[in-house]
Amino acid sequence: MEQGILISGTGGQGIVAAGEFLSEALFRAGYEVVNTRSYGSEARGGSCRSEVIVSDGELYDLQLEEADVLITMSHPSYRRYISRAKRGGLVLVDAGVLSGIEETRSDVEMVSVPAAELAAGLGNPIVANMVLLGALAKRSELVELDRLREAVRERMRPSMQEINLRALEAGYASA
């Protein structure tokens, strides 16, 4: 098994953090993992992506051409990366983003997740990234929710752990 996950959005949405937590969770599950990231020099508000390649064997290819899973949190990132989703792949899109998109693909499993809305309801819009990771745990067999919880407990500062754990749960329940 080898899969590629592309997480995209704009700087400040926690795209890089989501890739790091997902990578940690997959590594804890015993997989080989490569995580790369790219963001504009303007950082907050600019284009941002995190790519995770995961395998149950050795990884030799470090470049993600097509994504088995695409997670997108903004209109520009959806338009930019939807063509990189593999036919038959999983596309998780923040519901607010999907509502403004006219062109969708019928050859992928498109899942609308109210990530921004759920994060706002939890009291911190920045945890929308974790809502989407929780939805990923529910909609794919790639990562277990418990592994994501472990990654949050291990790698996140204590003051932010509780809200991020609640965000994972909210995303899991919403998907």
C-alpha positions in Angstrom: 0.0 0.0 0.0 1.2 3.5 -0.9 -1.0 6.6 -0.8 -0.5 10.3 -1.3 -2.4 12.9 0.7 -2.5 16.6 -0.4 -3.7 19.1 2.2 -4.2 22.5 0.8 -5.4 26.0 1.8 -4.0 29.3 2.6 -1.3 30.3 5.1 -2.8 30.6 8.6 -5.2 27.7 8.3 -3.0 25.2 9.9 -2.1 23.3 6.6 1.5 22.6 7.6 0.4 21.5 11.1 -2.3 19.2 9.7 0.4 17.5 7.6 2.7 17.1 10.6 0.0 15.6 12.8 -1.2 13.3 10.1 2.4 12.2 9.4 3.0 11.6 13.1 -0.2 9.5 13.4 0.7 7.4 10.4 4.2 6.9 11.7 2.8 5.7 15.0 0.7 3.2 13.1 3.9 1.7 11.8 4.0 3.2 8.3 6.8 4.8 6.4 6.0 8.5 5.9 7.3 11.4 4.0 6.0 14.9 4.6 6.8 17.9 2.5 5.3 21.4 2.6 5.2 24.5 0.5 3.9 28.0 1.3 4.2 31.4 -0.3 6.7 33.8 1.1 3.9 36.0 2.4 2.9 33.0 4.6 -0.4 34.0 6.2 -3.0 34.4 3.5 -0.8 33.0 0.7 -1.0 29.6 -1.0 -0.1 26.7 1.3 0.1 22.9 0.9 1.3 19.9 2.8 2.0 16.6 1.0 2.1 13.3 2.9 3.2 10.0 1.2 2.6 6.9 3.3 3.5 3.3 2.6 3.6 0.0 4.4 7.0 -0.6 2.6 10.0 1.5 1.8 9.4 4.8 0.1 11.5 5.7 -2.9 9.3 8.3 -4.7 9.4 11.5 -2.7 7.2 13.5 -5.1 3.4 13.4 -5.1 2.0 13.7 -8.6 -1.6 12.5 -8.0 -3.3 12.5 -4.6 -5.3 9.5 -3.4 -6.7 12.0 -0.8 -7.2 15.7 -1.4 -8.1 17.9 1.6 -8.9 21.5 0.6 -9.8 24.5 2.8 -10.0 27.4 0.4 -11.4 28.3 -3.0 -8.0 29.0 -4.6 -6.5 25.7 -3.3 -9.6 23.8 -4.6 -9.2 25.3 -8.0 -5.5 24.8 -8.0 -5.3 21.2 -6.8 -8.6 19.4 -7.7 -7.0 18.2 -11.0 -4.3 16.4 -8.9 -6.9 14.2 -7.2 -6.7 10.6 -8.5 -9.7 9.1 -10.2 -11.6 7.2 -7.6 -9.9 9.2 -4.8 -11.3 10.9 -1.8 -11.7 14.7 -1.8 -12.6 16.4 1.6 -13.7 20.0 1.1 -14.7 22.5 3.7 -18.4 23.0 3.1 -18.0 26.8 2.8 -15.5 26.3 0.0 -17.7 23.8 -1.9 -20.7 26.1 -1.8 -18.9 28.6 -4.1 -17.5 26.0 -6.5 -19.3 25.5 -9.8 -17.1 22.7 -11.3 -16.9 19.5 -9.3 -15.6 16.1 -10.4 -17.8 13.1 -10.6 -14.9 10.6 -10.8 -13.9 11.2 -7.1 -15.7 10.8 -3.8 -16.4 14.4 -2.9 -17.2 14.9 0.8 -18.4 18.2 2.1 -17.3 18.8 5.7 -18.5 21.8 7.7 -15.0 22.3 9.1 -15.0 26.1 9.5 -18.5 26.1 11.0 -17.7 23.3 13.5 -14.4 25.0 14.5 -16.2 28.3 15.1 -18.8 26.4 17.2 -15.9 25.0 19.3 -14.7 28.5 19.9 -11.6 28.6 17.7 -11.7 28.8 13.9 -8.1 27.7 13.6 -9.0 24.1 14.5 -10.9 23.6 11.2 -7.8 21.7 10.0 -8.3 19.1 12.8 -12.0 18.8 12.0 -10.9 17.7 8.5 -8.4 15.2 9.8 -11.1 13.8 12.0 -13.3 13.5 8.9 -10.4 11.7 7.1 -10.2 9.2 9.9 -13.9 8.4 9.5 -14.0 8.3 5.7 -10.9 6.4 4.9 -9.1 3.4 6.4 -5.8 5.3 6.2 -5.6 6.6 9.7 -7.4 5.8 12.9 -8.9 8.5 15.1 -6.9 7.1 18.1 -3.6 7.6 16.3 -4.5 11.2 15.6 -5.4 11.7 19.2 -2.1 10.3 20.3 -0.3 12.7 17.9 -2.1 15.7 19.3 -1.3 14.6 22.9 2.3 14.1 22.0 3.1 17.0 19.8 0.7 19.8 20.7 1.3 22.3 23.5 -0.9 21.4 26.5 -3.0 24.6 26.4 -4.3 23.7 22.9 -4.8 19.9 23.2 -8.3 19.8 24.5 -9.9 22.0 21.7 -7.9 20.1 19.0 -9.1 16.8 20.4 -12.7 18.1 20.4 -12.2 19.2 16.8 -11.0 15.7 15.7 -14.1 14.3 17.4 -16.4 16.8 15.7 -14.9 16.1 12.3 -15.2 12.3 12.8 -18.9 12.7 13.8 -19.7 15.0 10.9 -18.3 12.7 8.2 
